[in-house]
């Protein structure tokens, strides 16, 4: 089983017990981290592709250590101008070991409870929505839509009316 997961802005193909060098992570050495942006899962030939990520899939890893990569030399030169600049840097990396790949059920119970409370809160205002005036519905329409409604109702002189006047005429 392997997965393609996005870690710190880069995509990696990982398998269980594999060691990977990624860009520096903020967590301390020995900490457990989880990555939920799994883009592809292959479970013994059964490939699952996310759009863009697979819901509920998760890759867990343990941080083994923080280190620096080899020195990279950056040399800039413009010929015949006497311009030469030599710079270098060492990239900060974190070594992680993949401890597990979960295909589904990775959402935590606390996150699920939060979603349930959000869903119940969203359901309550919908019950109050029918109490709103018809004029608020008309305010959200464009002038062209209001003119078409006025034409259907048989209101004369609707072509020269402004939006507020159209709304007033339609509510009578």
Order of alpha helices (4+ residues) and beta strands (2+ residues): beta-beta-beta-beta-beta-beta-beta-beta-alpha-alpha-alpha-alpha
